[in-house]
Amino acid sequence: MFKAKILVIGPSESGKTVLANFLSDAIKTVGGEYSPTQGVRILEFECQCSNGSGKNIGCEVEMWDCGGDSAFESCWPAFLKDSNGVIIVFNPDVPSHLKEVETWYSTFVSSQGIQDSQCMLVAHYKPGYGADNGLPALAPQMNKLNIVHSNLEEDPEKMRQEFRRYLGSVVKSLSESREREEMSIIT
């Protein structure tokens, strides 16, 4: 069984904690009063993911729900250590979030050598707001990312399926890396 460390990052008040709780089955309902994450919360759970060939495989997930406040920037190197994937969450109804997403992407993905297949961009809509599913205007370097529209009130299962598909790409990348490492030892 593979083990994956996934960071859930993005601007404050974008819905990272709600999404992390939902994906890890830490809660059964969505919503509630907003309480900003102080630093990081680590959720551990097992999940079945698709390996791309129709076969499901098990994965142990260590999901780091990272606080979006820049006051925690000094902790970012610790968050990044040994991470295998990044989920960037933003609220498309907040115009400043689009610009902030670029900073999160450059800091946590492009500068760390994480492949785009190991990154998922989630346009997370808060309860009571409709998702128009239009693509937000993203920076050109982010256009290749898998973008998912999330509205947990209207279609929670869609988000769960997208996460499993994403986790499958992370596991595939881990598997390929492990194979390369084994081959380098043999040769």
C-alpha positions as CSV (number, residue, x, y, z in Angstrom):
1,M,0.0,0.0,0.0
2,F,1.3,3.4,-0.9
3,K,1.5,6.3,1.5
4,A,0.9,9.8,0.2
5,K,1.4,13.2,2.0
6,I,-1.1,15.7,0.4
7,L,-1.0,19.4,1.2
8,V,-4.3,21.3,1.2
9,I,-3.4,24.9,0.7
10,G,-4.9,28.2,-0.5
11,P,-6.1,31.6,0.7
12,S,-7.9,32.1,4.0
13,E,-11.6,31.4,4.0
14,S,-11.5,29.3,0.8
15,G,-13.0,26.1,2.3
16,K,-9.8,24.1,2.8
17,T,-10.8,22.6,6.2
18,V,-14.4,21.8,5.1
19,L,-13.0,20.0,2.0
20,A,-10.3,18.2,4.0
21,N,-12.8,17.1,6.6
22,F,-15.2,15.8,3.9
23,L,-12.5,14.0,1.9
24,S,-11.1,12.3,5.0
25,D,-14.6,11.4,6.2
26,A,-13.9,13.3,9.4
27,I,-17.4,14.8,9.3
28,K,-20.7,13.7,7.8
29,T,-22.2,17.1,7.2
30,V,-20.7,20.3,5.6
31,G,-21.1,23.8,6.8
32,G,-20.8,25.4,10.3
33,E,-19.2,28.4,11.7
34,Y,-15.9,29.6,10.2
35,S,-12.8,29.0,12.3
36,P,-9.4,29.7,10.7
37,T,-6.8,26.9,10.9
38,Q,-3.9,27.8,13.0
39,G,-0.8,26.5,11.3
40,V,-1.7,23.0,10.2
41,R,-4.1,20.1,10.9
42,I,-3.0,16.6,9.9
43,L,-5.7,14.1,9.0
44,E,-4.8,10.4,8.4
45,F,-7.1,8.0,6.5
46,E,-7.1,5.2,4.0
47,C,-8.6,5.7,0.6
48,Q,-9.2,3.6,-2.6
49,C,-7.9,5.4,-5.7
50,S,-8.0,4.6,-9.4
51,N,-4.7,3.6,-11.0
52,G,-6.0,4.7,-14.4
53,S,-6.5,1.2,-15.8
54,G,-9.8,0.7,-14.0
55,K,-8.2,-1.1,-11.0
56,N,-8.6,0.4,-7.5
57,I,-5.7,0.3,-5.1
58,G,-5.4,1.3,-1.5
59,C,-3.5,4.3,-0.3
60,E,-2.7,5.7,3.2
61,V,-3.3,9.4,3.0
62,E,-1.7,12.0,5.3
63,M,-3.6,15.2,4.5
64,W,-2.1,18.4,5.8
65,D,-4.8,21.1,6.1
66,C,-2.6,24.2,6.0
67,G,-3.7,27.6,7.4
68,G,-4.0,30.2,4.7
69,D,-2.7,33.1,6.7
70,S,0.7,34.4,5.6
71,A,1.6,34.6,9.3
72,F,2.4,30.8,9.0
73,E,4.8,31.3,6.1
74,S,7.8,30.4,8.3
75,C,6.2,26.9,8.6
76,W,5.9,26.3,4.9
77,P,9.3,24.5,4.6
78,A,8.1,21.9,7.2
79,F,4.8,21.5,5.3
80,L,6.6,20.9,2.0
81,K,9.1,18.3,3.4
82,D,8.3,14.9,1.8
83,S,5.0,16.1,0.3
84,N,3.7,14.1,-2.7
85,G,0.9,16.2,-3.8
86,V,-0.8,19.6,-3.5
87,I,-4.5,20.6,-3.6
88,I,-4.9,24.3,-4.0
89,V,-8.4,25.5,-2.9
90,F,-9.8,28.9,-3.6
91,N,-13.2,30.5,-3.7
92,P,-13.9,31.8,-7.2
93,D,-16.5,34.3,-5.8
94,V,-13.6,36.2,-4.1
95,P,-11.7,38.1,-6.8
96,S,-8.5,38.4,-4.7
97,H,-8.2,34.6,-4.4
98,L,-7.3,34.2,-8.1
99,K,-4.2,36.3,-7.6
100,E,-3.3,34.5,-4.4
101,V,-3.6,31.1,-6.1
102,E,-0.7,32.1,-8.3
103,T,1.5,32.7,-5.2
104,W,0.5,29.4,-3.7
105,Y,1.2,27.6,-7.0
106,S,4.7,29.1,-7.4
107,T,5.7,28.5,-3.8
108,F,4.3,25.0,-3.3
109,V,4.3,23.5,-6.8
110,S,6.6,25.0,-9.4
111,S,9.5,25.9,-7.1
112,Q,9.4,22.5,-5.5
113,G,9.5,20.4,-8.7
114,I,6.1,18.9,-8.1
115,Q,4.6,17.8,-11.3
116,D,1.3,19.3,-12.5
117,S,-0.3,15.8,-12.3
118,Q,0.4,15.9,-8.6
119,C,-1.5,19.1,-8.2
120,M,-5.2,19.7,-8.2
121,L,-6.9,23.1,-8.3
122,V,-10.3,23.3,-6.6
123,A,-12.7,26.1,-7.2
124,H,-14.7,25.6,-4.0
125,Y,-18.1,27.3,-3.7
126,K,-19.5,28.0,-0.3
127,P,-23.0,26.9,0.6
128,G,-25.7,29.0,-0.9
129,Y,-23.5,30.1,-3.9
130,G,-23.9,28.6,-7.3
131,A,-21.2,27.2,-9.4
132,D,-21.3,28.5,-12.9
133,N,-18.5,26.0,-13.8
134,G,-16.9,28.7,-16.0
135,L,-13.1,28.5,-16.0
136,P,-11.6,31.3,-13.9
137,A,-8.9,33.4,-15.6
138,L,-5.7,31.7,-14.4
139,A,-2.1,32.5,-15.0
140,P,-0.8,30.8,-18.1
141,Q,1.5,28.4,-16.2
142,M,-1.6,27.1,-14.3
143,N,-3.7,26.3,-17.4
144,K,-2.5,22.7,-17.5
145,L,-3.7,21.9,-14.0
146,N,-6.7,19.7,-13.3
147,I,-9.4,22.2,-12.1
148,V,-12.3,20.8,-10.2
149,H,-15.5,22.8,-9.3
150,S,-16.6,21.8,-5.8
151,N,-20.0,22.4,-4.3
152,L,-20.4,20.0,-1.5
153,E,-24.1,20.9,-0.9
154,E,-25.1,20.1,-4.5
155,D,-22.8,17.3,-5.6
156,P,-20.5,15.9,-2.9
157,E,-19.9,12.6,-4.7
158,K,-18.4,14.4,-7.7
159,M,-15.7,15.9,-5.5
160,R,-15.0,12.5,-3.9
161,Q,-14.6,10.9,-7.3
162,E,-12.3,13.7,-8.5
163,F,-10.1,13.3,-5.4
164,R,-9.8,9.6,-5.9
165,R,-8.8,10.2,-9.6
166,Y,-6.3,12.8,-8.5
167,L,-4.9,10.5,-5.7
168,G,-4.5,7.8,-8.4
169,S,-2.2,10.2,-10.4
170,V,-0.1,10.9,-7.2
171,V,0.2,7.2,-6.5
172,K,1.2,6.5,-10.2
173,S,3.9,9.2,-9.8
174,L,5.1,7.6,-6.5
175,S,5.1,4.2,-8.2
176,E,7.2,5.5,-11.2
177,S,9.6,7.2,-8.8
178,R,10.0,4.0,-6.8
179,E,10.6,2.0,-10.0
180,R,13.3,4.5,-11.2
181,E,15.0,4.2,-7.8
182,E,15.0,0.4,-7.8
183,M,16.4,0.4,-11.4
184,S,19.2,2.8,-10.4
185,I,20.1,0.4,-7.6
186,I,20.2,-2.6,-9.9
187,T,22.3,-0.9,-12.6
